[in-house]
């Protein structure tokens, strides 16, 4: 059975379970919450060794072939272009089809939410280089930097480094096959995530005021992920490219992103789908996926930008000027590259930071959307996963590191 079918069946079963369990039973709710957290940890379990060792070998091979900077520059170009388009188009859709105003009913104190950029920079280069490998699976940029330096160091003297290169290459392949095992059983744990998702979604639906923004994000999020982004592949590759084939090959990560709301949870799936569905070689997909998952959170930023427009309209009857829209677009694009410390809750964190940066009296405006924070995160992460998957294919295609796979052989 295909991996995406397993994930879809598990998610649907979870949704049904979440709809029928009594929500007033505290014990059951705590159990579902605990199981959802367990599922997230299992999904991220193999991420660091699988992608870390692959990144080391990818950097070494690309440097040997003198293709590292072309791959990096193509990835960065796609990240910048896709981020501006996705965020800008989301803002335009919100202005064209404005959701109904949301009553300003903020209870409790303002939460302390920030990107904490300074602390994040300090963690990139710790006093002990090896301490960067000690991670809880949340902030992985220090791990990627360590892998990049190690891969670059392999080019020092091949006589001395050849045994280590072979050892790391073997570890990369071993952990990849371990990751395959976990991806095959992940559908079972999607039941937990689906149930947790359904429980929270029922609570959000009870507040009718969120209906319009829920519908708008759902329609445009799925239209962007499954129609607009694949069309870009068609224009990129011309008649030789079949965007719907690549879309089919990215369904697994999209489902995982929607129900987990965690980009790190989708990464092991993205690694496997990039190789076995999109046909992108390790030397390209490891570098691209690290960059996309770390700095290309355009989906989360788009959801934040659309949400702040709704918040502004809910706070004030005044219109939004072109200057305001430019500032929101600029801030959202910057924030999308500053979310590596927040693989989960990315869209809600981005919204809170955007409200704080933009100011004008609604710094705590994000609290009015707190009841649907999980939904904002889900849509944003789904788009992030699709950008990473299709973007990795595009970079591999343009760099000559991609081989077409037959659809019947897709996982």
N, C-alpha and C positions, 0 to 999 in steps of 0.2 A: 504494500500500500504506500502511495506517495506520502512524503512527509507533510505537505501542506494539507492533505486530506485528514491525516491524523490530528494535526493541530486544529483544523476546523471542527472535526467531530468532537474533540475534547472541549473546545470552547463552547459549542452548542450545548453539549451535555451540562457543562458548568452553568451556562445561562439558565437552563431549565431548572437545575437544582437551586440556583439562587432565587428564582422566582417563586418556588414552592415552599422553601424553608420559612418558618415563622421568624420574622424580623424582631419580634419583641422578646425573643429568647436570647438573653445575654451570653449564655454558655455557647450556643451554636454560633453566634456572631463572632465570638472570640476564637472559636475553633476555625472558622472560615478565614479569619484574618491571619491566624498562625499558619494555616496551610498555604495561603497565598504567599506569605513571606518565605516559606520553605520552597515553594515552586520557583520563586525568583532566584533564590540562592542556588538551587540545583541547575537552573538555566545558565547561571554565570560561572558554574563550578570549574569548567575546563577552559574558560576564556583566556586567562593570563598565560598559561603555558602554551596553549595552541597558537594564539596569535602572536605572543611574544617571541617564541623561537622562530616562527615563520617570518616575522619582521626582521630578525637578525640575519637570516639567510637571504631574504629579499634585498636588504640594503647591501650586503656583500656582493650578490650576483649583479645587481644593477650598477654598482660602482665598477665592477670588473668589466662590464659591457659598456660603461659610460652612458647609461640610460637613466641614471637616477634622477637627475634634474629635469629632463623632459617629462618623466612620469609625475614628478612633484609639481611642476609648473602647470601641466594639463589638469591635474586634480585641483589645484588652487584656482585656476581659471574657471573650472566648472562650479566650484564651491561659490565663488563670488557671483558669477552670472546667475546660477540657480537661486541663490539667496535673495538677490535683488528682485528677480522675477517673481518668486513665490510670495515673498512678503508684500511686494507692491500689488500683485494681482489680488491677494487676499483682502488688502485694504480697499481696493477698487470695488470688489464684490460687496463688501460691507456697506460702502457708500451707495451703491446701486440698489441693494436690497436690504435696507436698514432694519434690524430686528426691533421689536417693541422695547420701549423703555423698561428698565428694571428698577423697581422701587428701592430706594436707598435705606436698607434695613441692616445696619452694621451693628453687631453685638460683640461685646468683649473688647479687649485692648488690641491695639495694632501689633501684629507679629513682627519679630525681628528677622527679616529676610534680606540677605545681601549676597553678592557674588564673592566677596572676600578675596579680591584679586591678589592683594598683597601676600596673603597667606598661601594662596595657590602657587605664586611664583617662588616663594621660599621652599615649598615642598618639591619643586621641580629639580633643584640641585641641593639635596641635603648634605650635611657635613660628612656623612658616610654614604658613599655611592651605592653600596649594596642595600642600604635601608630603603632605597626607592622600590625594591622588589617586594617589600612587606606591604601588602595592600589588602583592604577588605573587599576589593572588587568594585569600589565606587569611583575613586579618583585614580585613573589608570595612566594619565599622561606621564608621571615620573617613570613608570614601567616602560612606556614606549620610548622615552628619551634614553633610558639605559640600553634598550635593545638597539637603538640607532647607533649609539657610540660603540657598542660591542660589534655590531655588524661592520661599521667603518674600520674598527681596529683589526678585523680579520685580513684587511688588505695590506697590513704592515709588512709581513714577510711570509709568504705562502709556505715556505719550508717548515717554519715553526707552527704556523696556524692551521695547516692542513688537517692534522688529527682532530683538533678542536672543531673545525668546520664540519668534518664528517660526523662527529658526535652530536653537534647541535642540529645538523640536518636530520639525523636519525630521530632525535627527540621531537623535532617538529612533525615528522611523519607519524611517530607513535602517538603523540597527543592528538593529532588530527583524527586518527582512528578511534581514540577514546571519545573524542567529541562527537564522532558519528554515532556511537552507541547512545550517548545522552540525547542527541537530537531525535533518535528513533523512538525513545520512550517519553519524550517531552509532551506528547499529546495527552498522556495520562495526567500530567501535572497541570495542563491547561484547563482541566476541569476545575481545579481550585481557583485559578485566576478568573475563569469565566463566572464562577459562582460569586466571587468577591466583587466582580464588575457588575453583575446583575443586581446585587444587594444595594450597591451605591447608586446605580442608575434608577432603581425604583424610588429611592429617596429624592433624587433630583427631579423626577417626573411629578412628584407630589406638589412641588412648587411650580405652578403653571407659568410663572413669570419668565422662566428660562427656556420655554418651549421654542421660541423663535431662534435664539442663538444656537440651540442644540441642533435644530433642523438645518440652519445655514451652514454650520461647521461640518455637519455630516454630508450634505450635498456637495459642497465645494471641496471638502477634503477628499472624498472618494472620486470626484470628477478630476481633480488635480492628479491624484495618485494613479488612477487607472485609465485616464484618457489623455490628459494634457502632457504629462511627463513622458509617456511612451511615444507620443507624437514627435517630441524633440529628438528621440532616437532615430525616427524615420528620416527627418530632415538632416540629421547628422550623417547617417549612413547611406542615404538614398535608396535606390531599388535593392541594394544588396542587404539591407537591414530589414528584419521583421520585428517591429516593436512589440507586437502582441505576443510573440514567442518569448521575448525577454520579460514581458509583463507576467506571463504565466510562470516563468522561472523565478519570479520574485514574490509569489503569493505567500510562501511560508513565512519569511521575515515580516511581511505586512501584517499577517494575522497575529504573529507574536508581538509585534510592536503595539498593535491596537489594544490587546488585552493585558499586556504587561505594563505598558507605559514606561518602559525602561530600555534605553538604547543598548546598554551593556548586555541585557538579557537576549537581545536579538543578534548580537555580534557573532557568537558561535554558529548560528544558523546562516548569517550573512557570509561567513567564511566558506561554509560548505556549499551554499547555493552559488556563490561566485565561481567556484571551481567546477562543480558538477552540472550546473544548469547553464551558466553564462559562458563557461569555458575559458575563464580568465586565469592565466598562470599565476602561481604563488608569488613570483617576484613582483608582479603588478598589483594583485588584489590585496596583499598584506599591507603595502604602503598606502594604497587608496582607501581601504577600509579604516585604517587608523586615522587618516586625515578627515575622512567624511564623518566618522562617528564622534570625533573630537571637536571639529570646528564647523561642521555643516549641519547645524540644527535649525535650518530654515523653517521647517514645519512647525517646530515649537515657537519660533520667533513670529511666524505668521499668525498663529493662533493668539499670541500675546498682543500683536498689533491690532488684529480684528477686535479683540476683547476690549482694549483700551478705548477704541472708538465708540463701542457700545457704552462703556462707562462714562465717557465724556458726554455723550448724548443723554445719558440717564441723570447726570449731575446738572447739566445746564441746557437751556433751550437755545443757546448760541450755536452758530454753525462752526465748522472746523475749517480753518483757512488752509490755503495751499502751503503756507509756511509751516503750519502745525503738522500737516501730512508729511512734509519732507523731514521734519525733525523726528517724527515717529518712525518713518522708514529708516532713517540713518541710525537712530538709537537701537531699533530692533535688529538691524543687520549687525551692529557691533555686539549686541548681547548674544546673538546666535553663535558668535565665535568665542564667547566667554563662558560657556556652559559645561566645560569638561568635568567640573567638580559635581555636576548635577545630572547624572545619566537618567535618573528618575525624577518625576515632577518638573521636568524641564520647562514646559509651557507656563506653569503656574509661577515658578521662580522667575522666569523671564517677564511675566506680567507684573509681578510685584516690584522687580527692579525697574521696569519701564515706568511704572507709576511713580516711583521714587525719583528717577532721573528727570522725568518730564515735569513733575511738580504741578504748579498752578492750582493748588488747593485740593487735589484729589489723590494725595500720596497714599492714602489707605483705601483707595477705590477698589483695589483688587479683592478686598474682603467681601464685596457684594457677590462675587462669583465663586467664593469658596465652596458653596454647596455642589458646584459642578466642576471643581478643580480637577478631579480624576478624569472627567470627560475631556477637558481641555488638554490634559496631558496625553490621553489616549490618542486623540486625533493628531496632535503634534508629533508624537512618537511614530505613528504609522507613516506619516509623510516623511519623517526623518529616515526611517528604514527604507522607504522606496527610493529616496534620493541617493542613499548610500549604495543600494543594490544596483540601480540603473546607472548611477554615476560611475561606479566601479567597472561596470561593463563598458561604458563609453570610453573611459581612460584606457582600458585594456585593448579595446578595438582600435583606438587612435594610435596606440603605442606599438601595435603589432604583437601583443602578448595575449591574443584571444583566438580561440579555435571554436568554430561552431559545433554545437552539440545537437543531436537529434532529440526532438521533443519526447519521444518514447523512452529515452534514457534519462529523462529528468527525474530527480529524486522527489 
